Amino acid sequence: MLGADDLATLDFAGGQFQEQIDFFRNKLNLPTERYDDILRAAHDRAFIVAGAQKADLLADFRKAVDKSIAGGSIGEFRKDFAEAVRKSGWAGWAGQGTPAGEAWRTRVIYQTNIATSYAAGRWKQLNDPELKAVRPFWRYIHADGVVNPRPLHLAWGDSGLTLPNDHPFWRTHFPPNGWGCRCRVKAVRKPGAGDAKEPPAGWNTTDPRTGAPPGIDNGWDYAPGANTDSSLRDLVQEKLITYPDAITSALSRDVNRYINANTSAAQFARDVLRERGRKDPLWLGFVENYKAITALTGTDVKGYTVLIPADAPRHVQRDHGNDGGTQRPPTPEDYALILNTLNEADNLTLGEAAGARKRIVVRKQFGDETMRAVFEIRPGKKNRSVSLVTFLIKQPVNRL
């Protein structure tokens, strides 16, 4: 039987829509130790369950949440959660050991993911240009029937707070604004008679107890879904690289699988060879074997990206064709091997430095061919990268 708290979780369930489902399915699995290992907009890109650090456990939790977002009940989620815990042997998690504690923990996970994915889907819908053209204002709606409403949330709703959709208020106050918050936003043509047309005084100040604006829980001062179009590269490199090695490595692998650069690398090579004036590089992913490269070079490359500069394919084409010996002419398809060559190298050695920048020579065998690639370490506060300089493909003599 569902209790009052369980019934409250259904406010966002049962009305699933594609934008909501798409938002969740575009997240990356991120093993974490604590619920606040990531905060705010990072949740637009990462799926976490605090304390779940095993990849298979997190994957099972994700399947359970995905089923819930697609319309599954909290009862079904609890069964799937219990099975994932049993299969993995996970112990010591918050709430474990008592029926009330386990009900609380599963309710928090279920409700938080349903509510934030709902909000993110609504953010996308509300920002549809056609809708914004006819309903350029948003109104804060407080959920009816809440037993213990947050006073400020209730005040925002009761005042009919209605602001332009581009008002900065929405960047920090787009609900949900805390654990269990079930407020929402509605698009309207204009403020109604008596509606508040300005946010309350002090809305953009910081409550020292939470580090967020008054009335908002710690880490909830962001608009779910507003950052799904931001650079995944910037998010991970600038916000997540301070995590423990296990988390950084897991995230790097997940990002690298997610961006699926194997096909785009070949197209990038074709494009820059055709468009000689093109300067923008291609981001392949993140360095996974950063410990080995750091030990070799003395430069900490944790969190560094792997890039192919636009000039690299031109250099390769110009200088590393068939040499009449053991090299074969490179093809655009060879660029799909670059990330794997670096991250799963058979051999790493120091190369000849280019000024102040260190270089490494990487060798990786594919079948009976060997790729020999040179990468340059490019440090700095931003855009830290291990960038391809050149490569060649070695073949056995008897194949030529």
N, C-alpha and C positions, 0 to 999 in steps of 0.2 A: 504493500500500500504506500502511495506517495504522501509525504508530509507536506506541510505548507511551503517549506523551502524548496522542495522538489517541484511543486506546482509552479513556483516562481520561475524556475529555469525554463519553463515552456513558453515564456513570453516571446522568445526569439525562435523557438522551434516550430515546425509545422508550416512555415511560410518560406521555405528555402527557395532561392532563385540562383540563376546561373552565375551571376557576378560574385555572389557569396561563395559558391563552390569553387569557382576559378581562383579566387583569392587564396583560399586555403591550399589548393593543390599546387600553387606556384611557390610554396614555402620550401625552405631547406630544412632537413633534420639537423638539429644542433644539440649534441650532448651537453648537459650542464650539471653543475653541482648545486646551485641555488636558484631560486625563482628570479632573483634580481641580477643574475649573471648578464642578462641583456635587458634593456629597458626601452620603453617608448617605441620609436619607429622601427627599431631593429626587429620587433615582432612582426612587422609587415613582411619580412623576408625569412624569418627563422621559426621553426616549430620546436618548442621545448616542453619537457615535463621535468620539473625541478628534481634533481637527483638521479634522473635516468641517463646514465652515461654509456650504456651498452647500445651499440647500433641496432642490434636485432630487437631489443626491447623497445627502443624508441620507434622503430619501424612498425611494430605491432600496435603501439599506442596510436601512432598516426593513422593506421588503418581503422582503428576503432573510432577515432574522432572524425575521420572522413565519412564513415558510415553515418555518424550522428548528424553531421552537417548536411548530408544528403537526405535526412529525414528520419534517422534512427532515434529510438527513445532512450531516455536516461537509463532505463532498465537494461536494454540491450548493451549500452555502453558499459555498465557495471559488470555484466557478464564477460564482455570482451576484455575489460581491464583486469579482472580477476584471472582470466586464463593467461593473459600476457605475463602477469606477475608470477603465476605458478610455473609457467614454462621456463622463464628466465631465472627463477630462484631469487628474484629481487627481494631484499629484506631491509628493514630499518627505515622505510619511507614514512614520511609524515602522515599520520592518521592510521597507520597499520596497527592492528591488534585489538581494536574494538569496533563493533558495528557502527557506532556513532562516528568514530574517527574516519573509518573507511567511507562511510556515506558522505561525510563532509568533503574528503579529498576528491572523490570521484565527481561530486557535484561541482566543486570549484573548477576542475579541469573541463568538464562537460560545458558548464555555463560560460566560462571565460572564452573558450574557443567558438562556441555558438554565437555569443554576443559580439566578439570582435570581428568575426568573419561576416556576420550580418551587417555590422557598422561599415566595414570596408566595402561590402557590396553596395550598400546604400550610398556611400561616398561616391562611388563610380556612377551610380544612377543619377544622383543629384547634380553631378558635374557634367551631365550630358549637355552639350551646347544648345540643343533645341529646347530642353527643359529650362535651362538657365535663362534663355531668351524671354520666356513667358512667365517664369516664376523665379525672379532674381533674388528673392529673400528667403532666408531659412528661419524657422521658428523652433525654439527649444521646447520639447514636449516631455513633461515629467510623467513617469509611469503611474497610473492609478492603482490603487490597491496595495501599495507597499506598506507593510506593517510599521516599519521604522524608517521613514524617509529621511534622507540627508537634508538638513534645513536649507542649504544653499541651492541644491538641485530643485527642491520644492519651490523655492522663491523664484528661480529662473523660469520654471514652468508656469507658476501662478501669475507671474507678471506678463506672460505672453512675450517673453524676450524674442524680438524679431530683428535680425540684422542682415545686411547685404551678404550674399554668399561668399564674397571675397574678404570679409572682415577678419582681421587676425585672431579674433576671439575663437573662431572655429578651428584654428590650427592647434589650440590647446584644450578646448572645451567641447569638441565634438564627441558625443557620448558613444560608448560607456566611459564614465569618468572615475571608475574605481571598481573594486571587487564587488560583484553582485549588482552593479548599477544597471538599470533597465530603461533609462531615459533614451530618447530618440530625437530625430530632427525631421521636420516636415518642410517641404518647399512651398512657398506661397507667393502670390503676385505682389503683395505689399503688406506693410503692417496694418493690423486692424485697429479700430478705435480702442484706445486705452492700452494698446500693446507697448511694452518698453522698447524704445528705439536705440538705446545705448546700453552697453553692459554696465553692471554695477561698479561703483568706485572700488578700486583695489583689485579688480579682476586679474590684472597682469602683474601683481606682486607675488612674492614667494612666501609660502608658509614655512618657517624654519623647521617645523616638525616633519614635514613631508618632502621638502625640496620642490614642491609643485605649487601652483596657484591655490588659493583658498577654496576648499570644497572638493579638491581633486586628490585622489590617493597617489602615493609615491609611484612614479613610473607611468602614470596614466594620462599625463598632460600631453597628449598627441592625438592626431586624428587617424584612426585605423584606416588603412587603404590609401592615405594621401602620399605615401612614399613608395608605392609599388613601382613607380616609373623612375625612381631615382637610381643612380648608378650602383649596381650591386658591388662593383669593384670598390667604389669609395666607401660604401657601408662597411664592408669587411675590413678593408685596409685601415681605415681611420678609427673604427669603433671596436672591432673584435680581436685585433691582433695582440691585445694585452692578456688574453686568456691563457690558462695553462696549456702545455703542449698537446695534451690529449684532445682538448677541445679545438685548438687551432688546426691540428692535423685532420681531425674529422671534418671540420667545416671546409677546409681546403679541398679535400677529396670530393665532398658533396657539391661544392660550387663547380669544380672542374667537370663533374659529370653533368651538372645541371645546364651549363652553358653550351655543351655539345659542340665544341669548336672543331671537331674532326672534319666537318663538311665546309664550314665557313672559312677555314684556313686556306683551303685550296682555291676557293672563290676569291679570297682576298689577294692571293698571289696573282691570279689572273687579272684582277682589277688594277693593281698597282703597276703591273707590267704594261698594261694597255694605257693607263692614265698616268703618264710620267710626272705630272705635276702634283699628284696626290701625296700628302704628307702625314696623314693620320695613321697611327699604328693600329695593329690588331691585338686585342687583349685575349689571351688564350685561357687564363686561369691564374691560379696561385701556385707558388713553389711548395711542393709537398716534402721534398727531401732537404729542407732548409738546414737541418743539423749537419749533414755531410758537407754542404756548400759553405756553411759558416765555419766549420772546422778547417776547411781547405783554404779559405780566403781571409779569415779573420774578420770578416764583415757579417754582422748578424742579419741574415736575409729572411727572418721570420716575418711572414705577412707580405713579402714581396710578390709582385705580379710577374707573370711571364708574358713578354711582349714580342711581337714581330714588327719592327719598324718598317715603314714603307720602303726605305732604301735597301733593306736586306734582300728581298727577292731580285731586285735589279743587280745588286752586287753578285749574288749567286749565279744569275743568268750570264753575267758578263765574264766572270772569272772561273767558274767551276763546271764547265761543260765536259764533253768527252775529251780526255787528254791523250787518247790513243793508247792508254795503258789500262789502268784498273778503275778509272772513274767512268760513270755514265752520266749523260746529261740529266739534270734534275727536272722534275715535273711539278706542276702545281699540287698534285696529289701528295707529294712528299712532305708538304708543309703540315699535313694532318698528323705527321709523326713527331713533330717538334716537341709538343708538351710531354708526350710519353718518353721521348729521348732524354729530356732533362730530368723528369721526375723518377724514372726507372733506369737511370744510366748504368751501363756495365762498368764504366770507368770514368773517373773525374780527375783532371790534372789542371794545374795552373797554366794559364796561357801568358803570352807577352802582354803586359799592361799597355793601355793606350792613354798616355798622360797619367792623370791621377786615378783613372778608372781601371779596376782589376778585371781580368778576363779569365774565363775557365774554358777548357776544351773537354767536350763531352762525347763519349762514344757509346753507341747502342746498336746491337745487332738485330736485324730483322731478316729471318731466314738466312740466306747465304750472303746477304748484303749488310754493310755496316754504315751507319750514318755517323759522320764526324762533324760535330757542330761547335761553333765558338759563340759563347755568350759573354756579354759585358754586364758587370754589376753597376747599377746606377742608383746610388743612395740619395737620400734627401728627405726632407720633411714630408713631401707629398710625391706621389707617382714613383715610389720606390719600385724598381723593377730589375729583373734579370732579362736582358734584351738580346735577342738573336742578332749576331753580327753576320755570320755566314755559315754555310754547311756544304758538304760534299757527300756523295754516295760512292762507296767503294764496292766493287764487285770482284769475284774471283777472276783471275786471268783467263781461265778456260771458258768463261761465258762470253768473252769479247771476240 
